Amino acid sequence: MEEKIIKLFTEEFPEIDFSSSDTLIDDGILDSLTITGIIAALTMEFGIMIPYEEIREENFNSIAGMAKMVEKLMK
């Protein structure tokens, strides 16, 4: 799942190196506008809805966190 997400984000957000950090939000790499774009990309790619309660730092701070959230929501 992580590889699929990295491939998607490489196409959607070529200016961001998602593999450079496991603290993307804490390091200031992601801002709220980018997170909104990430939510839209994940929703379209994986056919999931990301509920408001899942929009929290630990789910978006790393590719691993996003992959875990997507896998959970796909069940």
JOVEN-V401806 format. One line per field, one symbol per residue. phi: phi as a letter, one per 30 degrees, with the letter a starting at -180 (. if undefined). psi: psi as a letter, one per 20 degrees, with the letter a starting at -180 (. if undefined). Layout:
phi->???
psi->???
//
This chain:
phi->.ddddddeddddbddccdddacbededidccdddddddeddddddcicccdedddbeddbdaddddddddddddd
psi->gghggggghhghmiipnhiiqjmhghijhprhghhghggggggggikrpoqgiinrghijirhgggggggggii.
//
